[in-house]
Amino acid sequence: MNNRQLKLPPWAKSLSARLLVLTVSFVMLAEVFVFAPSVARFRIDWLKAHLDSGYLAALALEATPDQMIPDDLERELLSNAGIEAVILRREDRKLLLQRDDMPAKVDKDIQLTDFSIPMALMEGLSTLSQTENRVLRVVGMPSMAPDFEIEVLVHEDRLTEAMRNFGWRVFGLSLMISFFTAGLVYFALNRLLVRPMRTLTHDMIRFREDPQDKASLITPGDRDDEIGVARQELAIMQQDLQAMLNQRRRLAALGTAATKISHDLRNALATSMLMTEQLAKSEDNEVRAVVPRLLSSMERAVYISEQTLSFARETPPPRDLATFTLIELIEEIRDQILLQKSETLLDGTMAKADDDEKNCPARIEIDLPDDVTLEADYDMLFRAFSNLMRNPLEAGANLVRITHKIRKDASNGDESDKARSFIDVIIADNGPGLPEKAIKNLFVPFAGSGRQGGTGLGLAIARELISTHNGELRLTATGPDGAVFTVKLPIGS
């Protein structure tokens, strides 16, 4: 057995590492959809805050008797507000507060009263990626005086710098949240999934190295989730597999012993049959009367020995292919079976050649075409069909009906004329049917016999011989009215 140790991947390539990377990536991807609205909201709040600062600066100008203030105070008010100029419009007048070096032109007008989410997102990303220092005229209503309209002039580089600083803070916070969330998910899933899967893998490797060691069986846990169910099912499968391996080992030892016994028994029976044939020449009528039954019993013992020896071969013998018609094969088998059935009467006397029909209660009806040709090993199929036709008669049936059905191979869905044809040979009887134990172990050697004293090798050998010819043997039906077997064979070459 191959004891190669399965090498688990390093941590960098493990399921745990992939889980950690995927969690961080997915959280960061989710943060992208949060980042754009956050930056757009920050831009609007920054502009509104400068509108309010401009309004406060204008109020200082309005508080003077002649709306005039010194130049140094004016510059200080505008500098503290972070703006270049402010215009406050009232119903009867307009107040203007501006620097001496106020920009000569305005590059962009911004109406805070015209707000829409798509526009805010686009403008926010545009400002964030801006490289020029544009002059912005912001028009809106201050939060402290919503009835008045105010205009302020600001340089965009301040807004861009503030937005970028805010973006880096959001990115850092998102990264922290991502790693924190990924860590929680990683440790939770590592405990719930990865570690149990690694333990299950180690248990499977240990069982593979020595399937017959009871210590290598998986012990089911208390988990009732999918992994727990998988562990329980795997434990049951290992127990069944171990039981099957033990049974196979015992059967192998038994088969070896039976092969040796059958070989010696067949030789001894051959000698006994020769001596029994000499007894048939005895002048004593009672001795001659028991000879047919004795020969029949010996032939049966030889037949069982030959079956055992044949099945003990590791592989089927090579096929000796020949071309012949199916009906000639089946008719020869029928004639042999009926001849053997009619040779010995109940009183032990031999039947006459012209009295077979009256002395043999069994009937074999054949409904097969004359032109169905097989390219196969004649002796192999003779043995397979002989088992299938002989078994029901020995189990109590007195009628075996053989019919057929020709069809194209439906396995590949090819219905063309070039598709290979197959024939289904249907073997039905009127016997008592198969018992439940025989159905469960139908093709299992030494276990699938349907009659008292059977070895269970007949169907196993028949199936093996038919499979050698790319055919198929299956039980179609069984019950109190009899059993039906179907043999599928390719026609011609």
C-alpha positions in Angstrom: 0.0 0.0 0.0 1.2 3.5 -0.8 2.1 5.2 2.5 2.8 8.6 0.9 2.1 11.3 3.3 -0.2 14.0 2.0 1.5 17.4 2.4 -0.9 20.1 3.4 -0.2 23.5 1.8 1.7 26.2 3.7 -0.2 29.0 5.4 0.3 31.5 2.6 -1.5 29.1 0.2 -4.0 27.6 2.7 -7.7 28.1 2.9 -7.2 30.3 5.9 -5.0 32.8 4.1 -7.3 32.9 1.1 -10.2 33.5 3.5 -8.4 36.4 5.1 -7.5 38.0 1.8 -11.0 37.6 0.4 -12.6 39.1 3.5 -10.3 42.2 3.4 -10.9 42.6 -0.3 -14.7 42.4 0.0 -14.8 44.8 2.9 -12.6 47.3 1.0 -14.8 46.8 -2.1 -17.8 47.7 0.0 -16.0 50.8 1.4 -15.5 52.1 -2.2 -19.3 52.5 -2.4 -19.2 54.4 0.9 -16.2 56.5 0.0 -17.7 58.4 -3.0 -20.8 59.6 -1.1 -18.8 60.5 1.9 -16.4 62.7 -0.1 -19.3 64.3 -1.9 -21.0 65.0 1.4 -17.8 66.5 2.8 -17.5 68.9 -0.1 -21.0 70.2 0.3 -20.5 70.7 4.0 -17.2 72.5 3.5 -18.8 74.9 1.0 -21.8 75.5 3.4 -19.4 76.2 6.3 -17.6 78.9 4.2 -21.0 80.4 3.3 -21.8 80.7 7.0 -18.3 82.2 7.7 -18.9 84.7 4.9 -22.3 85.6 6.3 -20.7 86.3 9.8 -18.0 88.5 8.1 -20.8 90.4 6.3 -22.6 91.0 9.5 -19.6 92.7 11.0 -19.6 95.0 8.1 -23.3 95.7 8.5 -22.9 96.5 12.2 -20.9 99.6 11.4 -22.8 102.9 11.0 -21.6 103.7 7.5 -20.9 100.0 6.4 -17.2 100.9 6.3 -14.4 99.1 8.2 -10.7 99.5 8.1 -8.8 97.6 5.5 -6.8 95.5 8.0 -10.0 94.4 9.8 -11.5 93.5 6.4 -8.6 91.4 5.5 -8.7 89.7 8.9 -12.4 88.9 8.6 -12.0 87.4 5.1 -8.9 85.5 6.2 -10.6 84.0 9.2 -13.5 83.0 7.0 -11.2 81.4 4.4 -12.7 83.3 1.5 -11.7 86.0 -1.0 -14.9 88.0 -1.1 -18.5 87.9 0.1 -21.6 89.6 -1.2 -24.7 89.7 1.0 -27.9 90.7 -0.8 -30.8 92.2 1.1 -34.0 93.6 -0.2 -32.9 97.2 -0.2 -29.1 97.0 -0.5 -26.1 94.8 -1.2 -23.1 94.5 1.1 -19.7 93.7 -0.4 -16.6 92.6 1.5 -13.5 91.8 -0.6 -9.8 91.7 -0.5 -7.6 94.2 -2.2 -6.1 91.4 -4.4 -9.4 89.7 -5.2 -9.1 87.4 -8.3 -9.9 89.0 -11.6 -12.2 86.2 -12.8 -14.3 83.3 -11.6 -13.6 79.9 -13.0 -16.7 78.0 -11.9 -20.1 78.8 -10.4 -21.6 76.5 -7.8 -25.3 76.8 -6.9 -25.9 75.0 -3.6 -29.6 75.4 -4.0 -29.5 73.0 -7.0 -28.6 69.8 -5.3 -28.8 66.3 -6.8 -27.0 63.1 -5.7 -25.5 62.2 -9.2 -24.3 65.8 -9.6 -22.8 65.9 -6.1 -20.9 62.6 -6.7 -19.5 63.8 -10.0 -18.5 67.2 -8.6 -16.9 65.6 -5.6 -14.7 63.3 -7.7 -13.9 66.1 -10.0 -12.7 68.3 -7.1 -10.8 65.5 -5.6 -8.8 64.9 -8.8 -8.3 68.6 -9.6 -4.8 69.8 -10.2 -5.4 73.5 -10.9 -6.2 76.2 -8.4 -9.6 77.4 -9.7 -11.6 80.3 -8.2 -15.1 79.2 -7.2 -18.2 81.4 -6.7 -20.5 79.7 -4.3 -24.1 80.9 -4.2 -26.5 79.8 -1.5 -28.3 80.6 1.7 -26.5 80.5 5.0 -28.0 78.2 7.6 -28.3 81.1 10.1 -30.3 83.2 7.7 -32.1 81.0 5.1 -34.0 84.1 3.8 -30.9 85.8 2.4 -28.8 84.8 -0.6 -25.1 85.1 -0.2 -22.1 84.7 -2.5 -18.6 83.9 -1.6 -15.4 83.4 -3.6 -13.0 80.7 -2.5 -9.9 79.0 -3.9 -10.4 75.4 -4.9 -7.0 74.2 -3.8 -8.1 74.6 -0.1 -11.2 72.5 -0.8 -9.1 69.9 -2.7 -6.6 69.6 0.1 -9.3 69.3 2.7 -11.1 66.6 0.7 -7.9 64.6 0.2 -7.1 64.7 3.9 -10.6 63.5 4.6 -10.3 60.7 2.0 -7.1 59.4 3.6 -8.7 59.4 7.0 -11.7 57.5 5.5 -9.3 55.0 3.8 -7.3 54.4 7.0 -10.5 53.9 9.0 -11.8 51.5 6.3 -8.6 49.6 6.3 -8.8 49.2 10.1 -12.4 48.1 9.8 -11.5 45.6 7.1 -8.7 44.0 9.0 -10.8 43.9 12.2 -13.7 42.4 10.4 -11.5 40.0 8.5 -9.8 38.9 11.7 -13.1 38.1 13.4 -14.4 36.3 10.3 -11.1 34.5 9.9 -10.9 33.2 13.5 -14.6 32.3 13.5 -14.5 30.4 10.2 -11.1 28.9 11.0 -12.5 27.4 14.1 -15.9 26.4 12.6 -14.7 25.2 9.1 -10.9 25.1 8.5 -9.8 23.3 11.6 -12.5 20.6 11.4 -11.7 20.1 7.7 -8.0 19.7 8.4 -8.9 17.2 11.2 -11.2 15.3 8.8 -8.4 15.3 6.2 -5.9 13.9 8.6 -8.4 11.2 9.6 -9.0 10.3 6.0 -5.2 10.0 5.3 -4.8 7.8 8.4 -7.6 5.5 7.3 -6.2 5.3 3.7 -2.9 4.2 5.1 -4.4 1.2 7.0 -8.1 0.7 6.2 -8.3 -2.5 8.3 -7.0 -0.8 11.5 -10.0 -0.1 13.8 -8.0 2.8 15.4 -8.1 4.6 12.1 -11.9 4.8 12.1 -13.3 8.4 12.4 -15.1 9.1 15.6 -18.3 11.1 14.9 -18.6 14.3 16.9 -21.5 16.1 18.5 -21.9 18.7 15.7 -25.2 18.7 13.9 -24.3 21.0 11.0 -23.1 20.0 7.5 -19.6 19.2 8.7 -20.9 17.1 11.5 -23.2 15.2 9.1 -20.3 14.7 6.7 -18.2 13.3 9.5 -20.9 10.9 10.6 -21.6 9.7 7.1 -17.8 9.2 6.5 -17.6 7.2 9.7 -20.4 5.0 8.6 -18.8 4.6 5.2 -15.5 3.6 6.8 -17.2 1.1 8.9 -19.0 -0.4 5.9 -15.8 -0.4 3.9 -13.8 -2.0 6.7 -16.5 -4.7 7.1 -16.5 -5.3 3.3 -12.6 -5.6 3.3 -12.7 -8.1 6.1 -15.4 -10.1 4.3 -13.3 -10.0 1.1 -10.2 -11.1 3.0 -12.1 -14.1 4.5 -13.7 -14.9 1.1 -10.3 -14.8 -0.5 -8.9 -17.2 2.0 -12.0 -19.4 1.7 -11.7 -19.3 -2.1 -8.1 -20.4 -2.0 -9.0 -23.3 0.3 -12.1 -24.2 -1.8 -10.0 -24.1 -5.0 -7.6 -26.7 -3.6 -10.4 -28.8 -2.2 -12.4 -28.6 -5.5 -9.4 -29.6 -7.5 -8.7 -32.7 -5.4 -12.4 -33.5 -5.2 -12.9 -33.4 -8.9 -10.1 -35.8 -9.4 -11.5 -38.2 -6.8 -15.0 -37.9 -8.3 -13.7 -38.7 -11.8 -12.2 -42.0 -10.5 -15.5 -42.7 -8.6 -17.5 -42.2 -11.8 -15.4 -44.6 -13.7 -15.9 -47.2 -11.0 -19.6 -46.5 -10.9 -20.0 -47.1 -14.6 -18.5 -50.5 -14.0 -21.3 -51.2 -11.5 -23.8 -50.6 -14.3 -22.6 -53.9 -15.8 -23.5 -55.8 -12.7 -26.1 -58.6 -13.0 -27.8 -57.4 -9.8 -30.9 -55.4 -10.7 -30.9 -53.4 -7.5 -27.2 -52.4 -8.1 -28.0 -51.3 -11.6 -31.0 -49.3 -10.4 -29.0 -47.0 -8.1 -26.2 -46.4 -10.6 -28.0 -43.5 -12.5 -28.8 -41.6 -9.4 -25.2 -42.2 -8.2 -23.8 -40.9 -11.5 -26.2 -37.9 -11.4 -25.0 -36.9 -7.9 -21.4 -37.3 -8.9 -21.9 -35.2 -12.1 -23.5 -32.5 -9.9 -20.5 -32.6 -7.6 -18.1 -32.3 -10.5 -20.2 -29.4 -11.9 -20.0 -27.5 -8.6 -16.2 -28.1 -8.4 -15.7 -26.9 -12.0 -17.7 -23.7 -11.2 -15.6 -23.0 -8.1 -12.3 -23.6 -10.0 -13.5 -21.4 -12.9 -14.5 -18.5 -10.6 -11.3 -18.7 -8.7 -9.4 -17.5 -11.8 -8.3 -13.9 -11.4 -9.3 -13.0 -14.9 -11.6 -14.6 -17.5 -9.8 -16.8 -20.0 -9.0 -15.3 -23.4 -11.9 -15.3 -25.9 -11.9 -17.6 -28.9 -14.1 -15.5 -31.2 -16.3 -17.2 -33.8 -19.4 -16.2 -35.8 -22.6 -18.1 -35.2 -26.3 -17.5 -34.9 -27.9 -17.0 -31.5 -30.7 -19.5 -32.1 -28.3 -22.4 -32.8 -26.6 -21.7 -29.4 -29.8 -21.5 -27.5 -31.3 -24.6 -29.2 -28.2 -26.7 -28.4 -28.4 -25.6 -24.8 -32.1 -26.5 -24.7 -31.5 -30.0 -26.2 -28.7 -30.7 -23.7 -30.8 -29.6 -20.7 -33.9 -31.5 -21.7 -31.8 -34.6 -22.5 -30.3 -34.5 -19.1 -33.7 -34.0 -17.5 -35.2 -37.0 -19.3 -32.3 -39.4 -18.8 -33.2 -40.5 -15.4 -36.7 -41.5 -14.3 -38.0 -41.5 -10.8 -37.6 -45.3 -10.5 -34.0 -45.0 -11.6 -34.4 -46.6 -15.0 -33.1 -45.0 -18.2 -35.6 -43.4 -20.6 -35.9 -44.4 -24.2 -34.7 -42.1 -26.8 -38.2 -41.7 -28.4 -39.9 -41.1 -25.1 -38.1 -37.9 -24.0 -41.1 -35.6 -24.3 -43.3 -37.8 -22.1 -40.6 -38.4 -19.5 -39.4 -34.8 -19.2 -41.9 -32.5 -17.5 -39.8 -29.3 -18.3 -40.4 -27.2 -21.4 -38.1 -24.6 -22.9 -39.9 -22.4 -25.5 -37.7 -20.3 -27.9 -38.8 -17.3 -29.9 -35.7 -16.0 -31.5 -34.9 -14.9 -35.1 -32.9 -17.1 -37.4 -30.7 -14.3 -38.7 -29.2 -12.8 -35.5 -25.5 -13.3 -35.7 -23.0 -13.0 -32.8 -19.3 -12.7 -32.9 -18.3 -14.1 -29.6 -16.7 -17.1 -27.8 -19.2 -19.9 -28.3 -18.2 -21.9 -25.2 -18.4 -18.8 -22.9 -21.9 -17.9 -24.0 -22.9 -21.5 -23.9 -21.9 -21.7 -20.3 -23.6 -18.4 -19.4 -26.9 -19.1 -21.0 -26.8 -22.7 -19.7 -26.7 -21.3 -16.2 -29.5 -18.9 -16.8 -31.8 -21.6 -18.4 -30.8 -24.4 -16.0 -31.2 -22.5 -12.7 -35.0 -21.9 -12.9 -35.7 -25.6 -13.8 -33.6 -26.7 -10.8 -35.5 -24.2 -8.6 -38.9 -25.6 -9.3 -40.0 -24.1 -12.7 -41.3 -26.3 -15.5 -41.4 -23.7 -18.2 -38.7 -21.4 -19.5 -39.6 -19.0 -22.3 -36.9 -17.2 -24.3 -37.9 -14.1 -26.3 -36.0 -11.2 -27.7 -36.0 -7.5 -28.5 -33.6 -5.8 -31.0 -32.8 -2.1 -30.6 -30.1 0.5 -31.2 -27.6 1.4 -28.6 -29.3 4.2 -26.7 -26.4 5.0 -24.4 -24.9 7.6 -26.8 -28.2 8.8 -28.3 -27.2 7.9 -31.8 -30.3 6.7 -33.7 -28.6 6.6 -37.2 -28.3 3.5 -39.3 -24.6 3.3 -38.3 -25.4 2.9 -34.6 -24.6 -0.5 -33.3 -27.5 -2.9 -32.8 -28.0 -4.9 -29.6 -30.3 -7.8 -28.8 -32.1 -8.2 -25.5 -32.5 -11.9 -24.8 -35.3 -12.2 -22.3 -35.4 -15.4 -20.2 -38.6 -15.8 -18.2 -39.8 -18.8 -16.1 -42.8 -19.8 -14.1 -41.0 -20.7 -11.0 -41.4 -19.4 -7.4 -39.2 -16.4 -8.0 -36.1 -15.4 -6.2 -36.1 -15.0 -2.4 -35.3 -11.6 -0.9 -31.8 -12.7 0.3 -30.9 -13.9 -3.2 -32.1 -10.5 -4.7 -29.9 -8.5 -2.3 -26.8 -10.7 -3.1 -27.8 -11.6 -6.7 -24.3 -11.5 -8.3 -22.3 -12.0 -5.1 -20.4 -15.3 -5.1 -21.4 -17.9 -2.5 -24.3 -15.6 -1.4 -26.7 -15.2 -4.3 -28.1 -18.7 -4.7 -31.9 -18.9 -5.1 -32.3 -22.6 -4.3 -31.3 -25.0 -1.5 -27.8 -26.4 -2.0 -26.7 -23.8 -4.6 -23.3 -22.2 -4.5 -24.3 -18.8 -5.8 -21.6 -18.9 -8.5 -23.8 -19.5 -11.5 -25.1 -16.0 -11.9 -21.8 -14.5 -10.9 -20.0 -16.5 -13.6 -22.7 -15.8 -16.2 -22.5 -12.0 -15.5 -18.7 -12.1 -15.8 -18.7 -14.0 -19.1 -21.4 -11.7 -20.6 -19.5 -8.6 -19.5 -16.4 -10.0 -21.3 -18.5 -9.7 -24.5 -19.5 -6.0 -23.8 -22.9 -7.2 -22.7 -25.0 -6.8 -19.6 -27.0 -9.2 -17.4 -29.7 -7.9 -15.2 -32.8 -9.1 -13.2 -35.8 -7.5 -14.9 -38.6 -8.9 -12.6 -39.3 -11.5 -10.0 -42.3 -12.6 -8.0 -44.6 -15.6 -7.3 -45.2 -16.0 -11.0 -41.5 -16.4 -11.8 -38.3 -14.5 -12.6 -37.2 -12.6 -15.7 -33.6 -12.1 -16.6 -32.4 -9.9 -19.6 -29.1 -10.4 -21.4 -28.0 -7.5 -23.6 -25.5 -8.5 -26.3 -24.0 -6.7 -29.3 -25.1 -8.1 -32.7 -22.4 -9.0 -35.2 -19.1 -7.1 -35.1 
